[in-house]
Amino acid sequence: MDVCKNEWELRWKDFGSTKVKFSEPVFHGPENSEMGWVLMVTISFGGEKFLFAPDVQGPMSSRPSEIILCERPQLLLIGGPPLYLVPSRVTENQMEISLANLRRIVRQIPHVILDHHILRDEEWQQKTVEVFYETYSSGSTLQTAAEYLGEKNRFLEANRKKLFQEDPPSKEFETWMKLSEEKKKFKKPPI
């Protein structure tokens, strides 16, 4: 089956001159992930395409890569690889797959914005040197969302421990953070 000619082609919804297309559910991370599924969305207007690929983690699975490459957006906002989770929750092999898929993407997509997981690692740029090399070699652009907006990067999540030391949260918030994920769903954080 040609991955570019399937049911994905039938998921357009027109809003005047703007078209919106949702992907089939793709894995949130690696193949057969227990974290569930995510949807990607393409927005097309006037010959331009923007694709939002949240939480695909690189992408770590091949199907989101195929869809992105078939769509060929001019601008892609993608959830990058969770570098900080190696080796606790992500294997070296999964990370290699994720980075290889990201290198394929930056070779073919003119402008890529990396978001989410990848920015939680203070050394993300050093760990993705090959991705930046592919970007430079292909003439593409690779940025964070802040850089795209002309803002300075503020890696709050990557610097959480340091920031908590400099400006500790309240005792009430620390207590809330220690609750189980199930209990947090039903109790608002004290902010």
Rosetta constraint file for C-alpha pairs under 8 A:
AtomPair CA 1 CA 5 HARMONIC 7.78 0.50
AtomPair CA 1 CA 6 HARMONIC 7.87 0.50
AtomPair CA 2 CA 6 HARMONIC 7.11 0.50
AtomPair CA 3 CA 66 HARMONIC 6.85 0.50
AtomPair CA 3 CA 67 HARMONIC 7.41 0.50
AtomPair CA 3 CA 70 HARMONIC 7.58 0.50
AtomPair CA 4 CA 8 HARMONIC 7.80 0.50
AtomPair CA 4 CA 9 HARMONIC 7.77 0.50
AtomPair CA 4 CA 66 HARMONIC 7.83 0.50
AtomPair CA 4 CA 67 HARMONIC 7.14 0.50
AtomPair CA 4 CA 70 HARMONIC 5.32 0.50
AtomPair CA 4 CA 71 HARMONIC 7.88 0.50
AtomPair CA 5 CA 9 HARMONIC 6.45 0.50
AtomPair CA 6 CA 10 HARMONIC 7.70 0.50
AtomPair CA 7 CA 11 HARMONIC 7.08 0.50
AtomPair CA 8 CA 22 HARMONIC 7.84 0.50
AtomPair CA 8 CA 23 HARMONIC 6.11 0.50
AtomPair CA 8 CA 24 HARMONIC 6.77 0.50
AtomPair CA 11 CA 21 HARMONIC 5.33 0.50
AtomPair CA 11 CA 22 HARMONIC 6.11 0.50
AtomPair CA 11 CA 23 HARMONIC 7.34 0.50
AtomPair CA 12 CA 19 HARMONIC 6.27 0.50
AtomPair CA 12 CA 20 HARMONIC 5.58 0.50
AtomPair CA 12 CA 21 HARMONIC 4.38 0.50
AtomPair CA 12 CA 22 HARMONIC 7.25 0.50
AtomPair CA 13 CA 19 HARMONIC 5.61 0.50
AtomPair CA 13 CA 20 HARMONIC 5.23 0.50
AtomPair CA 13 CA 21 HARMONIC 6.19 0.50
AtomPair CA 14 CA 18 HARMONIC 5.96 0.50
AtomPair CA 14 CA 19 HARMONIC 4.51 0.50
AtomPair CA 14 CA 20 HARMONIC 6.44 0.50
AtomPair CA 15 CA 19 HARMONIC 5.92 0.50
AtomPair CA 15 CA 20 HARMONIC 7.63 0.50
AtomPair CA 17 CA 45 HARMONIC 6.22 0.50
AtomPair CA 17 CA 46 HARMONIC 7.39 0.50
AtomPair CA 18 CA 43 HARMONIC 7.04 0.50
AtomPair CA 18 CA 44 HARMONIC 5.75 0.50
AtomPair CA 18 CA 45 HARMONIC 4.81 0.50
AtomPair CA 18 CA 46 HARMONIC 7.79 0.50
AtomPair CA 19 CA 43 HARMONIC 5.74 0.50
AtomPair CA 19 CA 44 HARMONIC 5.06 0.50
AtomPair CA 19 CA 45 HARMONIC 6.52 0.50
AtomPair CA 20 CA 41 HARMONIC 6.96 0.50
AtomPair CA 20 CA 42 HARMONIC 5.73 0.50
AtomPair CA 20 CA 43 HARMONIC 4.65 0.50
AtomPair CA 20 CA 44 HARMONIC 6.45 0.50
AtomPair CA 21 CA 41 HARMONIC 5.55 0.50
AtomPair CA 21 CA 42 HARMONIC 5.10 0.50
AtomPair CA 21 CA 43 HARMONIC 6.55 0.50
AtomPair CA 22 CA 39 HARMONIC 6.49 0.50
AtomPair CA 22 CA 40 HARMONIC 5.80 0.50
AtomPair CA 22 CA 41 HARMONIC 4.51 0.50
AtomPair CA 22 CA 42 HARMONIC 6.51 0.50
AtomPair CA 23 CA 39 HARMONIC 5.59 0.50
AtomPair CA 23 CA 40 HARMONIC 5.17 0.50
AtomPair CA 23 CA 41 HARMONIC 6.14 0.50
AtomPair CA 23 CA 67 HARMONIC 7.96 0.50
AtomPair CA 24 CA 39 HARMONIC 6.46 0.50
AtomPair CA 24 CA 40 HARMONIC 7.79 0.50
AtomPair CA 25 CA 37 HARMONIC 5.61 0.50
AtomPair CA 25 CA 38 HARMONIC 5.53 0.50
AtomPair CA 25 CA 39 HARMONIC 5.13 0.50
AtomPair CA 25 CA 40 HARMONIC 7.84 0.50
AtomPair CA 26 CA 37 HARMONIC 5.36 0.50
AtomPair CA 26 CA 38 HARMONIC 5.50 0.50
AtomPair CA 26 CA 39 HARMONIC 6.30 0.50
AtomPair CA 26 CA 40 HARMONIC 7.94 0.50
AtomPair CA 26 CA 56 HARMONIC 7.72 0.50
AtomPair CA 26 CA 63 HARMONIC 6.89 0.50
AtomPair CA 26 CA 64 HARMONIC 6.33 0.50
AtomPair CA 27 CA 31 HARMONIC 6.17 0.50
AtomPair CA 27 CA 32 HARMONIC 6.80 0.50
AtomPair CA 27 CA 33 HARMONIC 6.15 0.50
AtomPair CA 27 CA 35 HARMONIC 7.87 0.50
AtomPair CA 27 CA 36 HARMONIC 6.21 0.50
AtomPair CA 27 CA 37 HARMONIC 4.62 0.50
AtomPair CA 27 CA 38 HARMONIC 6.25 0.50
AtomPair CA 27 CA 56 HARMONIC 6.73 0.50
AtomPair CA 27 CA 61 HARMONIC 6.76 0.50
AtomPair CA 27 CA 64 HARMONIC 7.99 0.50
AtomPair CA 28 CA 33 HARMONIC 6.40 0.50
AtomPair CA 28 CA 35 HARMONIC 5.88 0.50
AtomPair CA 28 CA 36 HARMONIC 5.62 0.50
AtomPair CA 28 CA 37 HARMONIC 4.90 0.50
AtomPair CA 28 CA 38 HARMONIC 5.68 0.50
AtomPair CA 28 CA 55 HARMONIC 5.65 0.50
AtomPair CA 28 CA 56 HARMONIC 5.18 0.50
AtomPair CA 28 CA 57 HARMONIC 7.12 0.50
AtomPair CA 29 CA 33 HARMONIC 6.22 0.50
AtomPair CA 29 CA 35 HARMONIC 7.54 0.50
AtomPair CA 29 CA 55 HARMONIC 6.75 0.50
AtomPair CA 29 CA 56 HARMONIC 5.05 0.50
AtomPair CA 29 CA 57 HARMONIC 5.09 0.50
AtomPair CA 29 CA 58 HARMONIC 7.81 0.50
AtomPair CA 29 CA 59 HARMONIC 6.80 0.50
AtomPair CA 29 CA 60 HARMONIC 5.25 0.50
AtomPair CA 29 CA 61 HARMONIC 6.36 0.50
AtomPair CA 30 CA 57 HARMONIC 7.91 0.50
AtomPair CA 30 CA 60 HARMONIC 4.92 0.50
AtomPair CA 30 CA 61 HARMONIC 5.01 0.50
AtomPair CA 30 CA 94 HARMONIC 6.94 0.50
AtomPair CA 31 CA 60 HARMONIC 7.47 0.50
AtomPair CA 31 CA 61 HARMONIC 5.35 0.50
AtomPair CA 31 CA 62 HARMONIC 7.99 0.50
AtomPair CA 38 CA 54 HARMONIC 7.15 0.50
AtomPair CA 38 CA 55 HARMONIC 6.98 0.50
AtomPair CA 38 CA 56 HARMONIC 7.44 0.50
AtomPair CA 39 CA 53 HARMONIC 7.33 0.50
AtomPair CA 39 CA 54 HARMONIC 7.60 0.50
AtomPair CA 40 CA 51 HARMONIC 7.13 0.50
AtomPair CA 40 CA 52 HARMONIC 5.65 0.50
AtomPair CA 40 CA 53 HARMONIC 4.71 0.50
AtomPair CA 40 CA 54 HARMONIC 6.70 0.50
AtomPair CA 41 CA 51 HARMONIC 5.66 0.50
AtomPair CA 41 CA 52 HARMONIC 5.35 0.50
AtomPair CA 41 CA 53 HARMONIC 6.87 0.50
AtomPair CA 42 CA 49 HARMONIC 6.67 0.50
AtomPair CA 42 CA 50 HARMONIC 5.60 0.50
AtomPair CA 42 CA 51 HARMONIC 4.28 0.50
AtomPair CA 42 CA 52 HARMONIC 6.44 0.50
AtomPair CA 42 CA 73 HARMONIC 7.93 0.50
AtomPair CA 43 CA 49 HARMONIC 5.70 0.50
AtomPair CA 43 CA 50 HARMONIC 5.25 0.50
AtomPair CA 43 CA 51 HARMONIC 6.38 0.50
AtomPair CA 44 CA 48 HARMONIC 5.62 0.50
AtomPair CA 44 CA 49 HARMONIC 4.45 0.50
AtomPair CA 44 CA 50 HARMONIC 6.48 0.50
AtomPair CA 45 CA 49 HARMONIC 6.65 0.50
AtomPair CA 48 CA 73 HARMONIC 7.29 0.50
AtomPair CA 48 CA 74 HARMONIC 6.53 0.50
AtomPair CA 49 CA 72 HARMONIC 7.76 0.50
AtomPair CA 49 CA 73 HARMONIC 4.62 0.50
AtomPair CA 49 CA 74 HARMONIC 5.59 0.50
AtomPair CA 49 CA 75 HARMONIC 6.59 0.50
AtomPair CA 50 CA 73 HARMONIC 5.41 0.50
AtomPair CA 50 CA 74 HARMONIC 6.29 0.50
AtomPair CA 50 CA 75 HARMONIC 4.86 0.50
AtomPair CA 50 CA 76 HARMONIC 5.81 0.50
AtomPair CA 50 CA 77 HARMONIC 7.84 0.50
AtomPair CA 51 CA 68 HARMONIC 7.60 0.50
AtomPair CA 51 CA 73 HARMONIC 6.05 0.50
AtomPair CA 51 CA 75 HARMONIC 6.46 0.50
AtomPair CA 51 CA 76 HARMONIC 4.88 0.50
AtomPair CA 51 CA 77 HARMONIC 6.34 0.50
AtomPair CA 52 CA 76 HARMONIC 5.99 0.50
AtomPair CA 52 CA 77 HARMONIC 4.89 0.50
AtomPair CA 52 CA 78 HARMONIC 6.09 0.50
AtomPair CA 53 CA 64 HARMONIC 8.00 0.50
AtomPair CA 53 CA 76 HARMONIC 7.44 0.50
AtomPair CA 53 CA 77 HARMONIC 6.08 0.50
AtomPair CA 53 CA 78 HARMONIC 4.63 0.50
AtomPair CA 53 CA 79 HARMONIC 6.27 0.50
AtomPair CA 54 CA 77 HARMONIC 7.55 0.50
AtomPair CA 54 CA 78 HARMONIC 5.60 0.50
AtomPair CA 54 CA 79 HARMONIC 4.83 0.50
AtomPair CA 55 CA 78 HARMONIC 7.44 0.50
AtomPair CA 55 CA 79 HARMONIC 4.76 0.50
AtomPair CA 55 CA 80 HARMONIC 7.46 0.50
AtomPair CA 55 CA 116 HARMONIC 7.49 0.50
AtomPair CA 55 CA 117 HARMONIC 7.80 0.50
AtomPair CA 56 CA 60 HARMONIC 6.40 0.50
AtomPair CA 56 CA 61 HARMONIC 7.41 0.50
AtomPair CA 56 CA 64 HARMONIC 7.13 0.50
AtomPair CA 56 CA 78 HARMONIC 7.27 0.50
AtomPair CA 56 CA 79 HARMONIC 5.67 0.50
AtomPair CA 56 CA 80 HARMONIC 7.21 0.50
AtomPair CA 56 CA 81 HARMONIC 7.93 0.50
AtomPair CA 57 CA 78 HARMONIC 7.92 0.50
AtomPair CA 57 CA 79 HARMONIC 5.24 0.50
AtomPair CA 57 CA 80 HARMONIC 4.76 0.50
AtomPair CA 57 CA 81 HARMONIC 4.24 0.50
AtomPair CA 57 CA 82 HARMONIC 6.13 0.50
AtomPair CA 57 CA 98 HARMONIC 6.97 0.50
AtomPair CA 57 CA 117 HARMONIC 6.96 0.50
AtomPair CA 57 CA 118 HARMONIC 7.98 0.50
AtomPair CA 58 CA 78 HARMONIC 7.31 0.50
AtomPair CA 58 CA 79 HARMONIC 6.19 0.50
AtomPair CA 58 CA 80 HARMONIC 4.26 0.50
AtomPair CA 58 CA 81 HARMONIC 4.17 0.50
AtomPair CA 58 CA 82 HARMONIC 7.74 0.50
AtomPair CA 58 CA 98 HARMONIC 4.72 0.50
AtomPair CA 58 CA 99 HARMONIC 6.36 0.50
AtomPair CA 58 CA 101 HARMONIC 6.79 0.50
AtomPair CA 58 CA 102 HARMONIC 5.73 0.50
AtomPair CA 59 CA 64 HARMONIC 6.39 0.50
AtomPair CA 59 CA 65 HARMONIC 6.25 0.50
AtomPair CA 59 CA 79 HARMONIC 7.51 0.50
AtomPair CA 59 CA 80 HARMONIC 6.90 0.50
AtomPair CA 59 CA 81 HARMONIC 6.85 0.50
AtomPair CA 59 CA 98 HARMONIC 5.25 0.50
AtomPair CA 59 CA 99 HARMONIC 7.86 0.50
AtomPair CA 59 CA 101 HARMONIC 6.18 0.50
AtomPair CA 59 CA 102 HARMONIC 6.58 0.50
AtomPair CA 60 CA 81 HARMONIC 7.20 0.50
AtomPair CA 60 CA 94 HARMONIC 6.48 0.50
AtomPair CA 60 CA 95 HARMONIC 7.15 0.50
AtomPair CA 60 CA 97 HARMONIC 5.98 0.50
AtomPair CA 60 CA 98 HARMONIC 4.15 0.50
AtomPair CA 60 CA 99 HARMONIC 7.88 0.50
AtomPair CA 60 CA 101 HARMONIC 7.23 0.50
AtomPair CA 61 CA 65 HARMONIC 7.16 0.50
AtomPair CA 61 CA 97 HARMONIC 7.76 0.50
AtomPair CA 61 CA 98 HARMONIC 7.28 0.50
AtomPair CA 62 CA 66 HARMONIC 6.31 0.50
AtomPair CA 62 CA 101 HARMONIC 7.46 0.50
AtomPair CA 63 CA 67 HARMONIC 6.29 0.50
AtomPair CA 64 CA 68 HARMONIC 6.10 0.50
AtomPair CA 65 CA 69 HARMONIC 6.12 0.50
AtomPair CA 65 CA 101 HARMONIC 6.39 0.50
AtomPair CA 65 CA 105 HARMONIC 7.22 0.50
AtomPair CA 66 CA 70 HARMONIC 6.07 0.50
AtomPair CA 67 CA 71 HARMONIC 6.08 0.50
AtomPair CA 68 CA 72 HARMONIC 6.21 0.50
AtomPair CA 68 CA 73 HARMONIC 7.44 0.50
AtomPair CA 68 CA 105 HARMONIC 7.65 0.50
AtomPair CA 69 CA 105 HARMONIC 6.74 0.50
AtomPair CA 69 CA 108 HARMONIC 7.28 0.50
AtomPair CA 69 CA 109 HARMONIC 7.63 0.50
AtomPair CA 72 CA 108 HARMONIC 7.51 0.50
AtomPair CA 72 CA 109 HARMONIC 6.28 0.50
AtomPair CA 73 CA 109 HARMONIC 6.51 0.50
AtomPair CA 73 CA 110 HARMONIC 7.96 0.50
AtomPair CA 74 CA 109 HARMONIC 6.15 0.50
AtomPair CA 74 CA 110 HARMONIC 5.55 0.50
AtomPair CA 74 CA 111 HARMONIC 6.11 0.50
AtomPair CA 75 CA 109 HARMONIC 7.14 0.50
AtomPair CA 75 CA 110 HARMONIC 6.72 0.50
AtomPair CA 75 CA 111 HARMONIC 4.90 0.50
AtomPair CA 75 CA 112 HARMONIC 5.92 0.50
AtomPair CA 75 CA 113 HARMONIC 7.68 0.50
AtomPair CA 76 CA 109 HARMONIC 7.40 0.50
AtomPair CA 76 CA 111 HARMONIC 6.34 0.50
AtomPair CA 76 CA 112 HARMONIC 4.82 0.50
AtomPair CA 76 CA 113 HARMONIC 6.02 0.50
AtomPair CA 77 CA 112 HARMONIC 6.03 0.50
AtomPair CA 77 CA 113 HARMONIC 4.65 0.50
AtomPair CA 77 CA 114 HARMONIC 6.14 0.50
AtomPair CA 77 CA 115 HARMONIC 6.98 0.50
AtomPair CA 78 CA 112 HARMONIC 7.32 0.50
AtomPair CA 78 CA 113 HARMONIC 6.21 0.50
AtomPair CA 78 CA 114 HARMONIC 5.34 0.50
AtomPair CA 78 CA 115 HARMONIC 5.92 0.50
AtomPair CA 79 CA 114 HARMONIC 6.03 0.50
AtomPair CA 79 CA 115 HARMONIC 4.83 0.50
AtomPair CA 79 CA 116 HARMONIC 5.31 0.50
AtomPair CA 79 CA 117 HARMONIC 6.43 0.50
AtomPair CA 79 CA 118 HARMONIC 7.37 0.50
AtomPair CA 80 CA 114 HARMONIC 5.55 0.50
AtomPair CA 80 CA 115 HARMONIC 5.75 0.50
AtomPair CA 80 CA 116 HARMONIC 6.34 0.50
AtomPair CA 80 CA 117 HARMONIC 5.71 0.50
AtomPair CA 80 CA 118 HARMONIC 4.84 0.50
AtomPair CA 80 CA 119 HARMONIC 7.87 0.50
AtomPair CA 81 CA 95 HARMONIC 7.02 0.50
AtomPair CA 81 CA 98 HARMONIC 6.15 0.50
AtomPair CA 81 CA 99 HARMONIC 7.10 0.50
AtomPair CA 81 CA 117 HARMONIC 6.02 0.50
AtomPair CA 81 CA 118 HARMONIC 5.11 0.50
AtomPair CA 82 CA 86 HARMONIC 7.60 0.50
AtomPair CA 82 CA 90 HARMONIC 7.83 0.50
AtomPair CA 82 CA 95 HARMONIC 7.90 0.50
AtomPair CA 82 CA 117 HARMONIC 4.68 0.50
AtomPair CA 82 CA 118 HARMONIC 5.08 0.50
AtomPair CA 82 CA 120 HARMONIC 7.64 0.50
AtomPair CA 82 CA 121 HARMONIC 7.94 0.50
AtomPair CA 83 CA 95 HARMONIC 7.25 0.50
AtomPair CA 83 CA 117 HARMONIC 7.39 0.50
AtomPair CA 83 CA 118 HARMONIC 5.92 0.50
AtomPair CA 83 CA 120 HARMONIC 7.91 0.50
AtomPair CA 83 CA 121 HARMONIC 6.32 0.50
AtomPair CA 83 CA 124 HARMONIC 7.06 0.50
AtomPair CA 83 CA 127 HARMONIC 7.92 0.50
AtomPair CA 84 CA 117 HARMONIC 7.95 0.50
AtomPair CA 84 CA 118 HARMONIC 7.58 0.50
AtomPair CA 84 CA 120 HARMONIC 6.67 0.50
AtomPair CA 84 CA 121 HARMONIC 5.25 0.50
AtomPair CA 85 CA 89 HARMONIC 5.34 0.50
AtomPair CA 85 CA 90 HARMONIC 5.54 0.50
AtomPair CA 86 CA 90 HARMONIC 4.88 0.50
AtomPair CA 86 CA 91 HARMONIC 5.88 0.50
AtomPair CA 86 CA 92 HARMONIC 6.49 0.50
AtomPair CA 86 CA 95 HARMONIC 7.59 0.50
AtomPair CA 87 CA 91 HARMONIC 5.34 0.50
AtomPair CA 87 CA 92 HARMONIC 6.64 0.50
AtomPair CA 90 CA 94 HARMONIC 6.35 0.50
AtomPair CA 90 CA 95 HARMONIC 6.91 0.50
AtomPair CA 91 CA 95 HARMONIC 6.35 0.50
AtomPair CA 92 CA 96 HARMONIC 6.18 0.50
AtomPair CA 93 CA 97 HARMONIC 6.30 0.50
AtomPair CA 94 CA 98 HARMONIC 6.19 0.50
AtomPair CA 95 CA 99 HARMONIC 6.13 0.50
AtomPair CA 96 CA 100 HARMONIC 6.02 0.50
AtomPair CA 97 CA 101 HARMONIC 6.13 0.50
AtomPair CA 98 CA 102 HARMONIC 6.24 0.50
AtomPair CA 99 CA 103 HARMONIC 6.13 0.50
AtomPair CA 99 CA 128 HARMONIC 7.56 0.50
AtomPair CA 99 CA 131 HARMONIC 7.15 0.50
AtomPair CA 100 CA 104 HARMONIC 6.37 0.50
AtomPair CA 101 CA 105 HARMONIC 6.26 0.50
AtomPair CA 102 CA 106 HARMONIC 6.23 0.50
AtomPair CA 102 CA 131 HARMONIC 6.89 0.50
AtomPair CA 103 CA 107 HARMONIC 6.32 0.50
AtomPair CA 103 CA 130 HARMONIC 7.52 0.50
AtomPair CA 103 CA 131 HARMONIC 5.11 0.50
AtomPair CA 103 CA 134 HARMONIC 6.12 0.50
AtomPair CA 103 CA 135 HARMONIC 7.61 0.50
AtomPair CA 104 CA 108 HARMONIC 6.77 0.50
AtomPair CA 105 CA 109 HARMONIC 5.82 0.50
AtomPair CA 106 CA 110 HARMONIC 7.05 0.50
AtomPair CA 106 CA 111 HARMONIC 7.61 0.50
AtomPair CA 106 CA 112 HARMONIC 6.72 0.50
AtomPair CA 106 CA 131 HARMONIC 7.43 0.50
AtomPair CA 106 CA 134 HARMONIC 6.68 0.50
AtomPair CA 106 CA 135 HARMONIC 5.42 0.50
AtomPair CA 106 CA 138 HARMONIC 7.58 0.50
AtomPair CA 106 CA 140 HARMONIC 6.41 0.50
AtomPair CA 106 CA 141 HARMONIC 7.79 0.50
AtomPair CA 106 CA 142 HARMONIC 7.52 0.50
AtomPair CA 107 CA 134 HARMONIC 6.13 0.50
AtomPair CA 107 CA 135 HARMONIC 6.14 0.50
AtomPair CA 107 CA 137 HARMONIC 7.93 0.50
AtomPair CA 107 CA 138 HARMONIC 5.32 0.50
AtomPair CA 107 CA 140 HARMONIC 6.91 0.50
AtomPair CA 108 CA 138 HARMONIC 7.64 0.50
AtomPair CA 108 CA 140 HARMONIC 7.82 0.50
AtomPair CA 109 CA 140 HARMONIC 6.83 0.50
AtomPair CA 110 CA 139 HARMONIC 7.40 0.50
AtomPair CA 110 CA 140 HARMONIC 4.54 0.50
AtomPair CA 110 CA 141 HARMONIC 6.20 0.50
AtomPair CA 111 CA 140 HARMONIC 5.72 0.50
AtomPair CA 111 CA 141 HARMONIC 4.71 0.50
AtomPair CA 111 CA 142 HARMONIC 6.13 0.50
AtomPair CA 112 CA 140 HARMONIC 7.75 0.50
AtomPair CA 112 CA 141 HARMONIC 6.10 0.50
AtomPair CA 112 CA 142 HARMONIC 4.89 0.50
AtomPair CA 112 CA 143 HARMONIC 6.44 0.50
AtomPair CA 113 CA 142 HARMONIC 5.80 0.50
AtomPair CA 113 CA 143 HARMONIC 4.87 0.50
AtomPair CA 113 CA 144 HARMONIC 5.21 0.50
AtomPair CA 113 CA 145 HARMONIC 5.93 0.50
AtomPair CA 113 CA 148 HARMONIC 7.42 0.50
AtomPair CA 114 CA 118 HARMONIC 7.35 0.50
AtomPair CA 114 CA 142 HARMONIC 7.18 0.50
AtomPair CA 114 CA 143 HARMONIC 6.13 0.50
AtomPair CA 114 CA 144 HARMONIC 5.09 0.50
AtomPair CA 114 CA 145 HARMONIC 6.88 0.50
AtomPair CA 115 CA 119 HARMONIC 6.56 0.50
AtomPair CA 115 CA 144 HARMONIC 6.23 0.50
AtomPair CA 115 CA 145 HARMONIC 6.66 0.50
AtomPair CA 116 CA 120 HARMONIC 7.20 0.50
AtomPair CA 117 CA 121 HARMONIC 7.84 0.50
AtomPair CA 118 CA 124 HARMONIC 6.32 0.50
AtomPair CA 119 CA 124 HARMONIC 6.49 0.50
AtomPair CA 119 CA 155 HARMONIC 6.64 0.50
AtomPair CA 119 CA 157 HARMONIC 7.62 0.50
AtomPair CA 119 CA 158 HARMONIC 6.70 0.50
AtomPair CA 120 CA 124 HARMONIC 7.88 0.50
AtomPair CA 120 CA 155 HARMONIC 7.04 0.50
AtomPair CA 120 CA 157 HARMONIC 5.34 0.50
AtomPair CA 120 CA 158 HARMONIC 4.18 0.50
AtomPair CA 120 CA 159 HARMONIC 7.97 0.50
AtomPair CA 121 CA 158 HARMONIC 5.32 0.50
AtomPair CA 122 CA 155 HARMONIC 7.78 0.50
AtomPair CA 122 CA 158 HARMONIC 5.51 0.50
AtomPair CA 122 CA 159 HARMONIC 7.43 0.50
AtomPair CA 123 CA 127 HARMONIC 6.23 0.50
AtomPair CA 124 CA 128 HARMONIC 6.17 0.50
AtomPair CA 125 CA 129 HARMONIC 6.24 0.50
AtomPair CA 128 CA 132 HARMONIC 6.47 0.50
AtomPair CA 129 CA 133 HARMONIC 6.12 0.50
AtomPair CA 130 CA 134 HARMONIC 6.21 0.50
AtomPair CA 131 CA 135 HARMONIC 6.19 0.50
AtomPair CA 132 CA 136 HARMONIC 6.11 0.50
AtomPair CA 132 CA 142 HARMONIC 7.27 0.50
AtomPair CA 133 CA 137 HARMONIC 6.00 0.50
AtomPair CA 134 CA 138 HARMONIC 6.03 0.50
AtomPair CA 135 CA 139 HARMONIC 6.14 0.50
AtomPair CA 135 CA 140 HARMONIC 5.04 0.50
AtomPair CA 135 CA 141 HARMONIC 6.19 0.50
AtomPair CA 135 CA 142 HARMONIC 6.59 0.50
AtomPair CA 136 CA 140 HARMONIC 6.27 0.50
AtomPair CA 136 CA 141 HARMONIC 7.37 0.50
AtomPair CA 143 CA 147 HARMONIC 5.80 0.50
AtomPair CA 143 CA 148 HARMONIC 6.16 0.50
AtomPair CA 144 CA 148 HARMONIC 6.24 0.50
AtomPair CA 144 CA 153 HARMONIC 7.62 0.50
AtomPair CA 145 CA 149 HARMONIC 6.35 0.50
AtomPair CA 146 CA 150 HARMONIC 6.27 0.50
AtomPair CA 146 CA 151 HARMONIC 4.86 0.50
AtomPair CA 146 CA 152 HARMONIC 6.08 0.50
AtomPair CA 146 CA 153 HARMONIC 5.62 0.50
AtomPair CA 147 CA 151 HARMONIC 5.35 0.50
AtomPair CA 147 CA 152 HARMONIC 6.40 0.50
AtomPair CA 147 CA 153 HARMONIC 6.75 0.50
AtomPair CA 155 CA 159 HARMONIC 6.19 0.50
AtomPair CA 156 CA 160 HARMONIC 5.81 0.50
AtomPair CA 156 CA 163 HARMONIC 7.67 0.50
AtomPair CA 159 CA 163 HARMONIC 6.03 0.50
AtomPair CA 160 CA 164 HARMONIC 5.94 0.50
AtomPair CA 161 CA 165 HARMONIC 6.29 0.50
AtomPair CA 162 CA 166 HARMONIC 6.29 0.50
AtomPair CA 163 CA 167 HARMONIC 5.89 0.50
AtomPair CA 163 CA 168 HARMONIC 7.34 0.50
AtomPair CA 164 CA 168 HARMONIC 4.39 0.50
AtomPair CA 164 CA 169 HARMONIC 6.58 0.50
AtomPair CA 169 CA 173 HARMONIC 6.16 0.50
AtomPair CA 169 CA 174 HARMONIC 6.57 0.50
AtomPair CA 170 CA 174 HARMONIC 6.36 0.50
AtomPair CA 171 CA 175 HARMONIC 6.15 0.50
AtomPair CA 172 CA 176 HARMONIC 6.27 0.50
AtomPair CA 172 CA 190 HARMONIC 6.43 0.50
AtomPair CA 173 CA 177 HARMONIC 6.14 0.50
AtomPair CA 173 CA 189 HARMONIC 6.48 0.50
AtomPair CA 173 CA 190 HARMONIC 5.57 0.50
AtomPair CA 173 CA 191 HARMONIC 7.07 0.50
AtomPair CA 174 CA 178 HARMONIC 6.55 0.50
AtomPair CA 175 CA 179 HARMONIC 6.93 0.50
AtomPair CA 176 CA 184 HARMONIC 7.32 0.50
AtomPair CA 176 CA 189 HARMONIC 6.27 0.50
AtomPair CA 176 CA 190 HARMONIC 7.45 0.50
AtomPair CA 179 CA 183 HARMONIC 6.05 0.50
AtomPair CA 179 CA 184 HARMONIC 6.16 0.50
AtomPair CA 180 CA 184 HARMONIC 6.25 0.50
AtomPair CA 181 CA 185 HARMONIC 6.51 0.50
AtomPair CA 182 CA 186 HARMONIC 7.39 0.50
AtomPair CA 183 CA 187 HARMONIC 6.36 0.50
AtomPair CA 184 CA 188 HARMONIC 6.92 0.50
AtomPair CA 184 CA 189 HARMONIC 7.70 0.50
